[in-house]
Amino acid sequence: MSAIVAGRSCDSCSLCCILPDIDALEKPANTVCRHCAPESRCLIYLDRPQLCADFHCAWMTDGAMTAEWEPSRAHMMVYSQGPQITVLVDPAYPEAHRQTPYREQLAQWASSAAPSGGFVIVFVGDTAIKIEPRSHGINATAHDSIRRRDRELSGAGTIAGSDPKEFA
């Protein structure tokens, strides 16, 4: 598990309790976990599944992520999974990833990841978008129709159950 950046905390953010599928809790994607209290606190915090305890989004663990990437401000949550950088967008803000500065940063991440076989995938509801390593960032072609695979939030900030090669 990655260390949390000094001075960062979840505060009132609970996107990790809303956006991903969490099979261990029978929680589908884009629904509030039944254990998430309105004040953004986990009602089973001391007894939560290990996969929840181990997960921290990239904003919490990557000191290079600037303040605008704080999930409740950005309306999206970022984490790495092997060669894949995954971005889960709050469906209430489906265009968040297309706004400045996010659009440009996603393109930069895609360009940086590509030489080693990495890539950036943005999930908006059931739609997966592969960010191409180009100056404009969002590839609004065939990749817009890729459907999200069933996934489970599993330890150390990874999502299991989808093969990243399917999106390459």
Phi and psi in radians as a Rosetta constraint file:
Dihedral C 1 N 2 CA 2 C 2 CIRCULARHARMONIC -1.338 0.35
Dihedral N 2 CA 2 C 2 N 3 CIRCULARHARMONIC 2.597 0.35
Dihedral C 2 N 3 CA 3 C 3 CIRCULARHARMONIC -1.281 0.35
Dihedral N 3 CA 3 C 3 N 4 CIRCULARHARMONIC 2.574 0.35
Dihedral C 3 N 4 CA 4 C 4 CIRCULARHARMONIC -1.393 0.35
Dihedral N 4 CA 4 C 4 N 5 CIRCULARHARMONIC 2.386 0.35
Dihedral C 4 N 5 CA 5 C 5 CIRCULARHARMONIC -1.136 0.35
Dihedral N 5 CA 5 C 5 N 6 CIRCULARHARMONIC 2.331 0.35
Dihedral C 5 N 6 CA 6 C 6 CIRCULARHARMONIC -0.949 0.35
Dihedral N 6 CA 6 C 6 N 7 CIRCULARHARMONIC 2.329 0.35
Dihedral C 6 N 7 CA 7 C 7 CIRCULARHARMONIC 1.530 0.35
Dihedral N 7 CA 7 C 7 N 8 CIRCULARHARMONIC -0.073 0.35
Dihedral C 7 N 8 CA 8 C 8 CIRCULARHARMONIC -1.791 0.35
Dihedral N 8 CA 8 C 8 N 9 CIRCULARHARMONIC 2.529 0.35
Dihedral C 8 N 9 CA 9 C 9 CIRCULARHARMONIC -2.650 0.35
Dihedral N 9 CA 9 C 9 N 10 CIRCULARHARMONIC 2.933 0.35
Dihedral C 9 N 10 CA 10 C 10 CIRCULARHARMONIC -1.223 0.35
Dihedral N 10 CA 10 C 10 N 11 CIRCULARHARMONIC -0.471 0.35
Dihedral C 10 N 11 CA 11 C 11 CIRCULARHARMONIC 0.831 0.35
Dihedral N 11 CA 11 C 11 N 12 CIRCULARHARMONIC -2.139 0.35
Dihedral C 11 N 12 CA 12 C 12 CIRCULARHARMONIC -1.659 0.35
Dihedral N 12 CA 12 C 12 N 13 CIRCULARHARMONIC 0.069 0.35
Dihedral C 12 N 13 CA 13 C 13 CIRCULARHARMONIC -1.275 0.35
Dihedral N 13 CA 13 C 13 N 14 CIRCULARHARMONIC 2.383 0.35
Dihedral C 13 N 14 CA 14 C 14 CIRCULARHARMONIC -2.417 0.35
Dihedral N 14 CA 14 C 14 N 15 CIRCULARHARMONIC 0.447 0.35
Dihedral C 14 N 15 CA 15 C 15 CIRCULARHARMONIC -1.047 0.35
Dihedral N 15 CA 15 C 15 N 16 CIRCULARHARMONIC -0.521 0.35
Dihedral C 15 N 16 CA 16 C 16 CIRCULARHARMONIC -1.227 0.35
Dihedral N 16 CA 16 C 16 N 17 CIRCULARHARMONIC -0.248 0.35
Dihedral C 16 N 17 CA 17 C 17 CIRCULARHARMONIC -1.682 0.35
Dihedral N 17 CA 17 C 17 N 18 CIRCULARHARMONIC 0.010 0.35
Dihedral C 17 N 18 CA 18 C 18 CIRCULARHARMONIC -2.107 0.35
Dihedral N 18 CA 18 C 18 N 19 CIRCULARHARMONIC -0.912 0.35
Dihedral C 18 N 19 CA 19 C 19 CIRCULARHARMONIC -1.276 0.35
Dihedral N 19 CA 19 C 19 N 20 CIRCULARHARMONIC -0.829 0.35
Dihedral C 19 N 20 CA 20 C 20 CIRCULARHARMONIC -1.442 0.35
Dihedral N 20 CA 20 C 20 N 21 CIRCULARHARMONIC 2.766 0.35
Dihedral C 20 N 21 CA 21 C 21 CIRCULARHARMONIC -1.225 0.35
Dihedral N 21 CA 21 C 21 N 22 CIRCULARHARMONIC 2.444 0.35
Dihedral C 21 N 22 CA 22 C 22 CIRCULARHARMONIC -2.334 0.35
Dihedral N 22 CA 22 C 22 N 23 CIRCULARHARMONIC 1.588 0.35
Dihedral C 22 N 23 CA 23 C 23 CIRCULARHARMONIC -1.040 0.35
Dihedral N 23 CA 23 C 23 N 24 CIRCULARHARMONIC -0.628 0.35
Dihedral C 23 N 24 CA 24 C 24 CIRCULARHARMONIC -1.061 0.35
Dihedral N 24 CA 24 C 24 N 25 CIRCULARHARMONIC -0.392 0.35
Dihedral C 24 N 25 CA 25 C 25 CIRCULARHARMONIC -1.933 0.35
Dihedral N 25 CA 25 C 25 N 26 CIRCULARHARMONIC 0.145 0.35
Dihedral C 25 N 26 CA 26 C 26 CIRCULARHARMONIC 0.931 0.35
Dihedral N 26 CA 26 C 26 N 27 CIRCULARHARMONIC 0.723 0.35
Dihedral C 26 N 27 CA 27 C 27 CIRCULARHARMONIC -1.909 0.35
Dihedral N 27 CA 27 C 27 N 28 CIRCULARHARMONIC 2.026 0.35
Dihedral C 27 N 28 CA 28 C 28 CIRCULARHARMONIC -1.300 0.35
Dihedral N 28 CA 28 C 28 N 29 CIRCULARHARMONIC 2.853 0.35
Dihedral C 28 N 29 CA 29 C 29 CIRCULARHARMONIC -1.077 0.35
Dihedral N 29 CA 29 C 29 N 30 CIRCULARHARMONIC 2.616 0.35
Dihedral C 29 N 30 CA 30 C 30 CIRCULARHARMONIC 1.073 0.35
Dihedral N 30 CA 30 C 30 N 31 CIRCULARHARMONIC 0.549 0.35
Dihedral C 30 N 31 CA 31 C 31 CIRCULARHARMONIC -2.317 0.35
Dihedral N 31 CA 31 C 31 N 32 CIRCULARHARMONIC 2.583 0.35
Dihedral C 31 N 32 CA 32 C 32 CIRCULARHARMONIC -1.256 0.35
Dihedral N 32 CA 32 C 32 N 33 CIRCULARHARMONIC 2.282 0.35
Dihedral C 32 N 33 CA 33 C 33 CIRCULARHARMONIC -1.036 0.35
Dihedral N 33 CA 33 C 33 N 34 CIRCULARHARMONIC 2.432 0.35
Dihedral C 33 N 34 CA 34 C 34 CIRCULARHARMONIC -1.132 0.35
Dihedral N 34 CA 34 C 34 N 35 CIRCULARHARMONIC -0.242 0.35
Dihedral C 34 N 35 CA 35 C 35 CIRCULARHARMONIC -1.702 0.35
Dihedral N 35 CA 35 C 35 N 36 CIRCULARHARMONIC 0.056 0.35
Dihedral C 35 N 36 CA 36 C 36 CIRCULARHARMONIC -1.610 0.35
Dihedral N 36 CA 36 C 36 N 37 CIRCULARHARMONIC 2.029 0.35
Dihedral C 36 N 37 CA 37 C 37 CIRCULARHARMONIC -1.358 0.35
Dihedral N 37 CA 37 C 37 N 38 CIRCULARHARMONIC 2.707 0.35
Dihedral C 37 N 38 CA 38 C 38 CIRCULARHARMONIC -0.944 0.35
Dihedral N 38 CA 38 C 38 N 39 CIRCULARHARMONIC -0.549 0.35
Dihedral C 38 N 39 CA 39 C 39 CIRCULARHARMONIC -1.473 0.35
Dihedral N 39 CA 39 C 39 N 40 CIRCULARHARMONIC 0.353 0.35
Dihedral C 39 N 40 CA 40 C 40 CIRCULARHARMONIC 1.136 0.35
Dihedral N 40 CA 40 C 40 N 41 CIRCULARHARMONIC 0.679 0.35
Dihedral C 40 N 41 CA 41 C 41 CIRCULARHARMONIC -2.123 0.35
Dihedral N 41 CA 41 C 41 N 42 CIRCULARHARMONIC 2.527 0.35
Dihedral C 41 N 42 CA 42 C 42 CIRCULARHARMONIC -1.435 0.35
Dihedral N 42 CA 42 C 42 N 43 CIRCULARHARMONIC 2.174 0.35
Dihedral C 42 N 43 CA 43 C 43 CIRCULARHARMONIC -1.272 0.35
Dihedral N 43 CA 43 C 43 N 44 CIRCULARHARMONIC -0.315 0.35
Dihedral C 43 N 44 CA 44 C 44 CIRCULARHARMONIC -2.033 0.35
Dihedral N 44 CA 44 C 44 N 45 CIRCULARHARMONIC 0.519 0.35
Dihedral C 44 N 45 CA 45 C 45 CIRCULARHARMONIC -0.848 0.35
Dihedral N 45 CA 45 C 45 N 46 CIRCULARHARMONIC -0.853 0.35
Dihedral C 45 N 46 CA 46 C 46 CIRCULARHARMONIC -1.216 0.35
Dihedral N 46 CA 46 C 46 N 47 CIRCULARHARMONIC -0.416 0.35
Dihedral C 46 N 47 CA 47 C 47 CIRCULARHARMONIC -2.026 0.35
Dihedral N 47 CA 47 C 47 N 48 CIRCULARHARMONIC 0.280 0.35
Dihedral C 47 N 48 CA 48 C 48 CIRCULARHARMONIC -1.137 0.35
Dihedral N 48 CA 48 C 48 N 49 CIRCULARHARMONIC 2.723 0.35
Dihedral C 48 N 49 CA 49 C 49 CIRCULARHARMONIC -1.022 0.35
Dihedral N 49 CA 49 C 49 N 50 CIRCULARHARMONIC 2.602 0.35
Dihedral C 49 N 50 CA 50 C 50 CIRCULARHARMONIC -0.988 0.35
Dihedral N 50 CA 50 C 50 N 51 CIRCULARHARMONIC -0.649 0.35
Dihedral C 50 N 51 CA 51 C 51 CIRCULARHARMONIC -1.065 0.35
Dihedral N 51 CA 51 C 51 N 52 CIRCULARHARMONIC -0.604 0.35
Dihedral C 51 N 52 CA 52 C 52 CIRCULARHARMONIC -1.259 0.35
Dihedral N 52 CA 52 C 52 N 53 CIRCULARHARMONIC -0.724 0.35
Dihedral C 52 N 53 CA 53 C 53 CIRCULARHARMONIC -1.096 0.35
Dihedral N 53 CA 53 C 53 N 54 CIRCULARHARMONIC -0.615 0.35
Dihedral C 53 N 54 CA 54 C 54 CIRCULARHARMONIC -1.431 0.35
Dihedral N 54 CA 54 C 54 N 55 CIRCULARHARMONIC -0.322 0.35
Dihedral C 54 N 55 CA 55 C 55 CIRCULARHARMONIC -1.430 0.35
Dihedral N 55 CA 55 C 55 N 56 CIRCULARHARMONIC 2.327 0.35
Dihedral C 55 N 56 CA 56 C 56 CIRCULARHARMONIC -2.464 0.35
Dihedral N 56 CA 56 C 56 N 57 CIRCULARHARMONIC 2.310 0.35
Dihedral C 56 N 57 CA 57 C 57 CIRCULARHARMONIC -1.192 0.35
Dihedral N 57 CA 57 C 57 N 58 CIRCULARHARMONIC 2.899 0.35
Dihedral C 57 N 58 CA 58 C 58 CIRCULARHARMONIC -1.080 0.35
Dihedral N 58 CA 58 C 58 N 59 CIRCULARHARMONIC -0.571 0.35
Dihedral C 58 N 59 CA 59 C 59 CIRCULARHARMONIC -1.074 0.35
Dihedral N 59 CA 59 C 59 N 60 CIRCULARHARMONIC -0.571 0.35
Dihedral C 59 N 60 CA 60 C 60 CIRCULARHARMONIC -1.311 0.35
Dihedral N 60 CA 60 C 60 N 61 CIRCULARHARMONIC -0.503 0.35
Dihedral C 60 N 61 CA 61 C 61 CIRCULARHARMONIC -1.982 0.35
Dihedral N 61 CA 61 C 61 N 62 CIRCULARHARMONIC -0.175 0.35
Dihedral C 61 N 62 CA 62 C 62 CIRCULARHARMONIC -1.992 0.35
Dihedral N 62 CA 62 C 62 N 63 CIRCULARHARMONIC 1.835 0.35
Dihedral C 62 N 63 CA 63 C 63 CIRCULARHARMONIC -1.102 0.35
Dihedral N 63 CA 63 C 63 N 64 CIRCULARHARMONIC -0.308 0.35
Dihedral C 63 N 64 CA 64 C 64 CIRCULARHARMONIC -1.349 0.35
Dihedral N 64 CA 64 C 64 N 65 CIRCULARHARMONIC -0.278 0.35
Dihedral C 64 N 65 CA 65 C 65 CIRCULARHARMONIC -1.329 0.35
Dihedral N 65 CA 65 C 65 N 66 CIRCULARHARMONIC 2.180 0.35
Dihedral C 65 N 66 CA 66 C 66 CIRCULARHARMONIC -1.429 0.35
Dihedral N 66 CA 66 C 66 N 67 CIRCULARHARMONIC 2.979 0.35
Dihedral C 66 N 67 CA 67 C 67 CIRCULARHARMONIC -0.956 0.35
Dihedral N 67 CA 67 C 67 N 68 CIRCULARHARMONIC -0.578 0.35
Dihedral C 67 N 68 CA 68 C 68 CIRCULARHARMONIC -1.170 0.35
Dihedral N 68 CA 68 C 68 N 69 CIRCULARHARMONIC -0.233 0.35
Dihedral C 68 N 69 CA 69 C 69 CIRCULARHARMONIC -1.559 0.35
Dihedral N 69 CA 69 C 69 N 70 CIRCULARHARMONIC 0.002 0.35
Dihedral C 69 N 70 CA 70 C 70 CIRCULARHARMONIC -1.009 0.35
Dihedral N 70 CA 70 C 70 N 71 CIRCULARHARMONIC 2.166 0.35
Dihedral C 70 N 71 CA 71 C 71 CIRCULARHARMONIC -0.921 0.35
Dihedral N 71 CA 71 C 71 N 72 CIRCULARHARMONIC -0.738 0.35
Dihedral C 71 N 72 CA 72 C 72 CIRCULARHARMONIC -1.247 0.35
Dihedral N 72 CA 72 C 72 N 73 CIRCULARHARMONIC -0.359 0.35
Dihedral C 72 N 73 CA 73 C 73 CIRCULARHARMONIC -1.487 0.35
Dihedral N 73 CA 73 C 73 N 74 CIRCULARHARMONIC -0.721 0.35
Dihedral C 73 N 74 CA 74 C 74 CIRCULARHARMONIC -1.389 0.35
Dihedral N 74 CA 74 C 74 N 75 CIRCULARHARMONIC -0.364 0.35
Dihedral C 74 N 75 CA 75 C 75 CIRCULARHARMONIC 1.138 0.35
Dihedral N 75 CA 75 C 75 N 76 CIRCULARHARMONIC 0.549 0.35
Dihedral C 75 N 76 CA 76 C 76 CIRCULARHARMONIC -2.773 0.35
Dihedral N 76 CA 76 C 76 N 77 CIRCULARHARMONIC 2.752 0.35
Dihedral C 76 N 77 CA 77 C 77 CIRCULARHARMONIC -2.146 0.35
Dihedral N 77 CA 77 C 77 N 78 CIRCULARHARMONIC 2.359 0.35
Dihedral C 77 N 78 CA 78 C 78 CIRCULARHARMONIC -2.046 0.35
Dihedral N 78 CA 78 C 78 N 79 CIRCULARHARMONIC 2.449 0.35
Dihedral C 78 N 79 CA 79 C 79 CIRCULARHARMONIC -2.692 0.35
Dihedral N 79 CA 79 C 79 N 80 CIRCULARHARMONIC 2.821 0.35
Dihedral C 79 N 80 CA 80 C 80 CIRCULARHARMONIC -1.817 0.35
Dihedral N 80 CA 80 C 80 N 81 CIRCULARHARMONIC 2.593 0.35
Dihedral C 80 N 81 CA 81 C 81 CIRCULARHARMONIC -2.523 0.35
Dihedral N 81 CA 81 C 81 N 82 CIRCULARHARMONIC 1.655 0.35
Dihedral C 81 N 82 CA 82 C 82 CIRCULARHARMONIC 1.048 0.35
Dihedral N 82 CA 82 C 82 N 83 CIRCULARHARMONIC -2.266 0.35
Dihedral C 82 N 83 CA 83 C 83 CIRCULARHARMONIC -1.391 0.35
Dihedral N 83 CA 83 C 83 N 84 CIRCULARHARMONIC -0.015 0.35
Dihedral C 83 N 84 CA 84 C 84 CIRCULARHARMONIC -1.780 0.35
Dihedral N 84 CA 84 C 84 N 85 CIRCULARHARMONIC 2.316 0.35
Dihedral C 84 N 85 CA 85 C 85 CIRCULARHARMONIC -1.735 0.35
Dihedral N 85 CA 85 C 85 N 86 CIRCULARHARMONIC 2.126 0.35
Dihedral C 85 N 86 CA 86 C 86 CIRCULARHARMONIC -1.880 0.35
Dihedral N 86 CA 86 C 86 N 87 CIRCULARHARMONIC 2.355 0.35
Dihedral C 86 N 87 CA 87 C 87 CIRCULARHARMONIC -2.167 0.35
Dihedral N 87 CA 87 C 87 N 88 CIRCULARHARMONIC 2.077 0.35
Dihedral C 87 N 88 CA 88 C 88 CIRCULARHARMONIC -1.790 0.35
Dihedral N 88 CA 88 C 88 N 89 CIRCULARHARMONIC 2.078 0.35
Dihedral C 88 N 89 CA 89 C 89 CIRCULARHARMONIC -1.687 0.35
Dihedral N 89 CA 89 C 89 N 90 CIRCULARHARMONIC 2.360 0.35
Dihedral C 89 N 90 CA 90 C 90 CIRCULARHARMONIC -1.080 0.35
Dihedral N 90 CA 90 C 90 N 91 CIRCULARHARMONIC 2.102 0.35
Dihedral C 90 N 91 CA 91 C 91 CIRCULARHARMONIC -1.064 0.35
Dihedral N 91 CA 91 C 91 N 92 CIRCULARHARMONIC -0.301 0.35
Dihedral C 91 N 92 CA 92 C 92 CIRCULARHARMONIC -1.268 0.35
Dihedral N 92 CA 92 C 92 N 93 CIRCULARHARMONIC -0.252 0.35
Dihedral C 92 N 93 CA 93 C 93 CIRCULARHARMONIC -2.289 0.35
Dihedral N 93 CA 93 C 93 N 94 CIRCULARHARMONIC 1.081 0.35
Dihedral C 93 N 94 CA 94 C 94 CIRCULARHARMONIC -1.117 0.35
Dihedral N 94 CA 94 C 94 N 95 CIRCULARHARMONIC -0.274 0.35
Dihedral C 94 N 95 CA 95 C 95 CIRCULARHARMONIC -1.785 0.35
Dihedral N 95 CA 95 C 95 N 96 CIRCULARHARMONIC 0.101 0.35
Dihedral C 95 N 96 CA 96 C 96 CIRCULARHARMONIC -0.947 0.35
Dihedral N 96 CA 96 C 96 N 97 CIRCULARHARMONIC -0.723 0.35
Dihedral C 96 N 97 CA 97 C 97 CIRCULARHARMONIC -1.208 0.35
Dihedral N 97 CA 97 C 97 N 98 CIRCULARHARMONIC -0.266 0.35
Dihedral C 97 N 98 CA 98 C 98 CIRCULARHARMONIC -1.630 0.35
Dihedral N 98 CA 98 C 98 N 99 CIRCULARHARMONIC -0.043 0.35
Dihedral C 98 N 99 CA 99 C 99 CIRCULARHARMONIC -1.588 0.35
Dihedral N 99 CA 99 C 99 N 100 CIRCULARHARMONIC 2.740 0.35
Dihedral C 99 N 100 CA 100 C 100 CIRCULARHARMONIC -1.315 0.35
Dihedral N 100 CA 100 C 100 N 101 CIRCULARHARMONIC 2.389 0.35
Dihedral C 100 N 101 CA 101 C 101 CIRCULARHARMONIC -1.639 0.35
Dihedral N 101 CA 101 C 101 N 102 CIRCULARHARMONIC 0.025 0.35
Dihedral C 101 N 102 CA 102 C 102 CIRCULARHARMONIC -1.136 0.35
Dihedral N 102 CA 102 C 102 N 103 CIRCULARHARMONIC -0.781 0.35
Dihedral C 102 N 103 CA 103 C 103 CIRCULARHARMONIC -0.957 0.35
Dihedral N 103 CA 103 C 103 N 104 CIRCULARHARMONIC -0.836 0.35
Dihedral C 103 N 104 CA 104 C 104 CIRCULARHARMONIC -1.165 0.35
Dihedral N 104 CA 104 C 104 N 105 CIRCULARHARMONIC -0.723 0.35
Dihedral C 104 N 105 CA 105 C 105 CIRCULARHARMONIC -1.168 0.35
Dihedral N 105 CA 105 C 105 N 106 CIRCULARHARMONIC -0.688 0.35
Dihedral C 105 N 106 CA 106 C 106 CIRCULARHARMONIC -1.082 0.35
Dihedral N 106 CA 106 C 106 N 107 CIRCULARHARMONIC -0.727 0.35
Dihedral C 106 N 107 CA 107 C 107 CIRCULARHARMONIC -1.106 0.35
Dihedral N 107 CA 107 C 107 N 108 CIRCULARHARMONIC -0.697 0.35
Dihedral C 107 N 108 CA 108 C 108 CIRCULARHARMONIC -1.113 0.35
Dihedral N 108 CA 108 C 108 N 109 CIRCULARHARMONIC -0.793 0.35
Dihedral C 108 N 109 CA 109 C 109 CIRCULARHARMONIC -1.058 0.35
Dihedral N 109 CA 109 C 109 N 110 CIRCULARHARMONIC -0.725 0.35
Dihedral C 109 N 110 CA 110 C 110 CIRCULARHARMONIC -1.093 0.35
Dihedral N 110 CA 110 C 110 N 111 CIRCULARHARMONIC -0.743 0.35
Dihedral C 110 N 111 CA 111 C 111 CIRCULARHARMONIC -1.142 0.35
Dihedral N 111 CA 111 C 111 N 112 CIRCULARHARMONIC -0.677 0.35
Dihedral C 111 N 112 CA 112 C 112 CIRCULARHARMONIC -1.233 0.35
Dihedral N 112 CA 112 C 112 N 113 CIRCULARHARMONIC -0.610 0.35
Dihedral C 112 N 113 CA 113 C 113 CIRCULARHARMONIC -1.392 0.35
Dihedral N 113 CA 113 C 113 N 114 CIRCULARHARMONIC -0.541 0.35
Dihedral C 113 N 114 CA 114 C 114 CIRCULARHARMONIC -0.992 0.35
Dihedral N 114 CA 114 C 114 N 115 CIRCULARHARMONIC -0.762 0.35
Dihedral C 114 N 115 CA 115 C 115 CIRCULARHARMONIC -1.038 0.35
Dihedral N 115 CA 115 C 115 N 116 CIRCULARHARMONIC -0.464 0.35
Dihedral C 115 N 116 CA 116 C 116 CIRCULARHARMONIC -1.781 0.35
Dihedral N 116 CA 116 C 116 N 117 CIRCULARHARMONIC 0.249 0.35
Dihedral C 116 N 117 CA 117 C 117 CIRCULARHARMONIC 1.533 0.35
Dihedral N 117 CA 117 C 117 N 118 CIRCULARHARMONIC 0.107 0.35
Dihedral C 117 N 118 CA 118 C 118 CIRCULARHARMONIC -1.488 0.35
Dihedral N 118 CA 118 C 118 N 119 CIRCULARHARMONIC 2.966 0.35
Dihedral C 118 N 119 CA 119 C 119 CIRCULARHARMONIC -2.817 0.35
Dihedral N 119 CA 119 C 119 N 120 CIRCULARHARMONIC 2.953 0.35
Dihedral C 119 N 120 CA 120 C 120 CIRCULARHARMONIC -2.086 0.35
Dihedral N 120 CA 120 C 120 N 121 CIRCULARHARMONIC 2.235 0.35
Dihedral C 120 N 121 CA 121 C 121 CIRCULARHARMONIC -2.095 0.35
Dihedral N 121 CA 121 C 121 N 122 CIRCULARHARMONIC 2.262 0.35
Dihedral C 121 N 122 CA 122 C 122 CIRCULARHARMONIC -1.924 0.35
Dihedral N 122 CA 122 C 122 N 123 CIRCULARHARMONIC 2.225 0.35
Dihedral C 122 N 123 CA 123 C 123 CIRCULARHARMONIC -1.861 0.35
Dihedral N 123 CA 123 C 123 N 124 CIRCULARHARMONIC 2.151 0.35
Dihedral C 123 N 124 CA 124 C 124 CIRCULARHARMONIC -2.145 0.35
Dihedral N 124 CA 124 C 124 N 125 CIRCULARHARMONIC 1.846 0.35
Dihedral C 124 N 125 CA 125 C 125 CIRCULARHARMONIC 1.059 0.35
Dihedral N 125 CA 125 C 125 N 126 CIRCULARHARMONIC -2.221 0.35
Dihedral C 125 N 126 CA 126 C 126 CIRCULARHARMONIC -1.624 0.35
Dihedral N 126 CA 126 C 126 N 127 CIRCULARHARMONIC 0.086 0.35
Dihedral C 126 N 127 CA 127 C 127 CIRCULARHARMONIC -1.745 0.35
Dihedral N 127 CA 127 C 127 N 128 CIRCULARHARMONIC 2.326 0.35
Dihedral C 127 N 128 CA 128 C 128 CIRCULARHARMONIC -1.916 0.35
Dihedral N 128 CA 128 C 128 N 129 CIRCULARHARMONIC 2.334 0.35
Dihedral C 128 N 129 CA 129 C 129 CIRCULARHARMONIC -2.154 0.35
Dihedral N 129 CA 129 C 129 N 130 CIRCULARHARMONIC 2.144 0.35
Dihedral C 129 N 130 CA 130 C 130 CIRCULARHARMONIC -1.487 0.35
Dihedral N 130 CA 130 C 130 N 131 CIRCULARHARMONIC 2.200 0.35
Dihedral C 130 N 131 CA 131 C 131 CIRCULARHARMONIC -1.467 0.35
Dihedral N 131 CA 131 C 131 N 132 CIRCULARHARMONIC 2.114 0.35
Dihedral C 131 N 132 CA 132 C 132 CIRCULARHARMONIC -1.468 0.35
Dihedral N 132 CA 132 C 132 N 133 CIRCULARHARMONIC 2.544 0.35
Dihedral C 132 N 133 CA 133 C 133 CIRCULARHARMONIC -1.344 0.35
Dihedral N 133 CA 133 C 133 N 134 CIRCULARHARMONIC 1.280 0.35
Dihedral C 133 N 134 CA 134 C 134 CIRCULARHARMONIC -2.315 0.35
Dihedral N 134 CA 134 C 134 N 135 CIRCULARHARMONIC 2.979 0.35
Dihedral C 134 N 135 CA 135 C 135 CIRCULARHARMONIC -1.128 0.35
Dihedral N 135 CA 135 C 135 N 136 CIRCULARHARMONIC -0.503 0.35
Dihedral C 135 N 136 CA 136 C 136 CIRCULARHARMONIC -1.640 0.35
Dihedral N 136 CA 136 C 136 N 137 CIRCULARHARMONIC -0.185 0.35
Dihedral C 136 N 137 CA 137 C 137 CIRCULARHARMONIC 1.417 0.35
Dihedral N 137 CA 137 C 137 N 138 CIRCULARHARMONIC -1.047 0.35
Dihedral C 137 N 138 CA 138 C 138 CIRCULARHARMONIC -1.548 0.35
Dihedral N 138 CA 138 C 138 N 139 CIRCULARHARMONIC 2.120 0.35
Dihedral C 138 N 139 CA 139 C 139 CIRCULARHARMONIC -1.636 0.35
Dihedral N 139 CA 139 C 139 N 140 CIRCULARHARMONIC 1.795 0.35
Dihedral C 139 N 140 CA 140 C 140 CIRCULARHARMONIC -1.682 0.35
Dihedral N 140 CA 140 C 140 N 141 CIRCULARHARMONIC 0.837 0.35
Dihedral C 140 N 141 CA 141 C 141 CIRCULARHARMONIC -1.975 0.35
Dihedral N 141 CA 141 C 141 N 142 CIRCULARHARMONIC -2.365 0.35
Dihedral C 141 N 142 CA 142 C 142 CIRCULARHARMONIC -1.034 0.35
Dihedral N 142 CA 142 C 142 N 143 CIRCULARHARMONIC -0.492 0.35
Dihedral C 142 N 143 CA 143 C 143 CIRCULARHARMONIC -1.172 0.35
Dihedral N 143 CA 143 C 143 N 144 CIRCULARHARMONIC -0.349 0.35
Dihedral C 143 N 144 CA 144 C 144 CIRCULARHARMONIC -1.098 0.35
Dihedral N 144 CA 144 C 144 N 145 CIRCULARHARMONIC -0.393 0.35
Dihedral C 144 N 145 CA 145 C 145 CIRCULARHARMONIC -1.652 0.35
Dihedral N 145 CA 145 C 145 N 146 CIRCULARHARMONIC -0.008 0.35
Dihedral C 145 N 146 CA 146 C 146 CIRCULARHARMONIC -1.130 0.35
Dihedral N 146 CA 146 C 146 N 147 CIRCULARHARMONIC 2.277 0.35
Dihedral C 146 N 147 CA 147 C 147 CIRCULARHARMONIC -1.663 0.35
Dihedral N 147 CA 147 C 147 N 148 CIRCULARHARMONIC 2.541 0.35
Dihedral C 147 N 148 CA 148 C 148 CIRCULARHARMONIC -1.104 0.35
Dihedral N 148 CA 148 C 148 N 149 CIRCULARHARMONIC 2.378 0.35
Dihedral C 148 N 149 CA 149 C 149 CIRCULARHARMONIC -1.496 0.35
Dihedral N 149 CA 149 C 149 N 150 CIRCULARHARMONIC 2.745 0.35
Dihedral C 149 N 150 CA 150 C 150 CIRCULARHARMONIC -1.088 0.35
Dihedral N 150 CA 150 C 150 N 151 CIRCULARHARMONIC 2.311 0.35
Dihedral C 150 N 151 CA 151 C 151 CIRCULARHARMONIC -2.409 0.35
Dihedral N 151 CA 151 C 151 N 152 CIRCULARHARMONIC 2.715 0.35
Dihedral C 151 N 152 CA 152 C 152 CIRCULARHARMONIC -2.241 0.35
Dihedral N 152 CA 152 C 152 N 153 CIRCULARHARMONIC 2.300 0.35
Dihedral C 152 N 153 CA 153 C 153 CIRCULARHARMONIC -1.137 0.35
Dihedral N 153 CA 153 C 153 N 154 CIRCULARHARMONIC 2.123 0.35
Dihedral C 153 N 154 CA 154 C 154 CIRCULARHARMONIC -2.334 0.35
Dihedral N 154 CA 154 C 154 N 155 CIRCULARHARMONIC 2.702 0.35
Dihedral C 154 N 155 CA 155 C 155 CIRCULARHARMONIC -0.461 0.35
Dihedral N 155 CA 155 C 155 N 156 CIRCULARHARMONIC 2.685 0.35
Dihedral C 155 N 156 CA 156 C 156 CIRCULARHARMONIC 0.968 0.35
Dihedral N 156 CA 156 C 156 N 157 CIRCULARHARMONIC 0.568 0.35
Dihedral C 156 N 157 CA 157 C 157 CIRCULARHARMONIC 1.349 0.35
Dihedral N 157 CA 157 C 157 N 158 CIRCULARHARMONIC 0.437 0.35
Dihedral C 157 N 158 CA 158 C 158 CIRCULARHARMONIC -1.938 0.35
Dihedral N 158 CA 158 C 158 N 159 CIRCULARHARMONIC 2.738 0.35
Dihedral C 158 N 159 CA 159 C 159 CIRCULARHARMONIC -1.997 0.35
Dihedral N 159 CA 159 C 159 N 160 CIRCULARHARMONIC 2.143 0.35
Dihedral C 159 N 160 CA 160 C 160 CIRCULARHARMONIC -1.756 0.35
Dihedral N 160 CA 160 C 160 N 161 CIRCULARHARMONIC 2.728 0.35
Dihedral C 160 N 161 CA 161 C 161 CIRCULARHARMONIC 1.896 0.35
Dihedral N 161 CA 161 C 161 N 162 CIRCULARHARMONIC -0.095 0.35
Dihedral C 161 N 162 CA 162 C 162 CIRCULARHARMONIC -2.207 0.35
Dihedral N 162 CA 162 C 162 N 163 CIRCULARHARMONIC 2.492 0.35
Dihedral C 162 N 163 CA 163 C 163 CIRCULARHARMONIC -1.617 0.35
Dihedral N 163 CA 163 C 163 N 164 CIRCULARHARMONIC 1.976 0.35
Dihedral C 163 N 164 CA 164 C 164 CIRCULARHARMONIC -0.971 0.35
Dihedral N 164 CA 164 C 164 N 165 CIRCULARHARMONIC -0.454 0.35
Dihedral C 164 N 165 CA 165 C 165 CIRCULARHARMONIC -1.124 0.35
Dihedral N 165 CA 165 C 165 N 166 CIRCULARHARMONIC -0.421 0.35
Dihedral C 165 N 166 CA 166 C 166 CIRCULARHARMONIC -1.117 0.35
Dihedral N 166 CA 166 C 166 N 167 CIRCULARHARMONIC -0.364 0.35
Dihedral C 166 N 167 CA 167 C 167 CIRCULARHARMONIC -1.817 0.35
Dihedral N 167 CA 167 C 167 N 168 CIRCULARHARMONIC -0.068 0.35
